[in-house]
Amino acid sequence: WCTSEEIGEQYPSLELSDIYLVIGYYLRHRDEVNTYLVERQRQADAIQQEAERRFNPLGIRDRLLARRS
C-alpha cells in the first residue's frame, strides 16, 4: 500500500484532490468496483485464450525462420 501523496509523486500528472476522489469512490463502491475488475479480468483471459488458440505461439520462431529461407 502507499499513501495518496506517494501516488501523486509516482504520477505527477494527477492532482492530489483527484486521487482522494478516486480512493473515496472506491471505498464507497468497493463491491461494484471489485466485481467490475473481476469481470474485466475474465474477459481479458478469454481474449488471451482465443488469441492463443487462433495464433498458437508454440513454434512461432521456427515458422518465422522458415519464412526467411
C-alpha positions in Angstrom: 0.0 0.0 0.0 1.1 3.6 -0.5 -0.3 7.0 0.5 -2.2 9.3 -1.7 0.8 11.6 -1.7 3.1 8.8 -2.9 0.7 8.0 -5.7 0.8 11.7 -6.7 4.6 11.6 -6.7 4.6 8.5 -8.9 2.0 10.1 -11.3 2.7 13.8 -11.4 0.0 14.4 -13.9 -2.6 13.6 -11.3 -4.0 16.1 -8.9 -4.0 15.1 -5.3 -7.6 16.0 -5.0 -8.5 13.7 -7.8 -6.5 10.9 -6.2 -8.6 11.4 -3.0 -11.8 11.4 -5.0 -10.9 8.1 -6.7 -10.0 6.5 -3.4 -13.2 7.8 -1.9 -15.3 6.4 -4.8 -13.6 3.0 -4.4 -14.2 2.9 -0.7 -17.9 3.8 -1.2 -18.4 1.3 -4.1 -15.9 -1.4 -3.2 -18.1 -4.4 -4.2 -19.1 -2.9 -7.5 -15.5 -2.0 -8.4 -14.2 -5.4 -7.4 -17.0 -7.1 -9.4 -16.1 -4.9 -12.4 -12.4 -5.7 -12.1 -13.1 -9.5 -11.8 -15.3 -9.4 -14.9 -12.7 -7.4 -16.9 -10.0 -9.9 -15.9 -12.3 -12.7 -17.0 -12.8 -11.0 -20.4 -9.1 -10.4 -20.8 -8.4 -14.1 -20.0 -10.9 -15.2 -22.6 -9.4 -12.9 -25.3 -5.9 -14.2 -24.4 -7.1 -17.8 -24.7 -8.8 -17.1 -28.1 -5.7 -15.3 -29.4 -3.5 -18.2 -28.4 -5.9 -20.7 -29.9 -6.0 -18.8 -33.2 -2.4 -17.9 -33.3 -0.5 -20.6 -31.4 2.7 -19.1 -30.1 4.4 -22.5 -29.9 6.8 -23.0 -32.8 6.5 -19.4 -33.9 10.3 -18.9 -34.0 10.7 -21.9 -36.3 7.8 -20.7 -38.6 9.4 -17.2 -38.8 12.8 -18.6 -39.6 11.3 -20.9 -42.2 9.7 -17.9 -43.9 13.1 -16.2 -44.1 14.6 -19.1 -46.0 
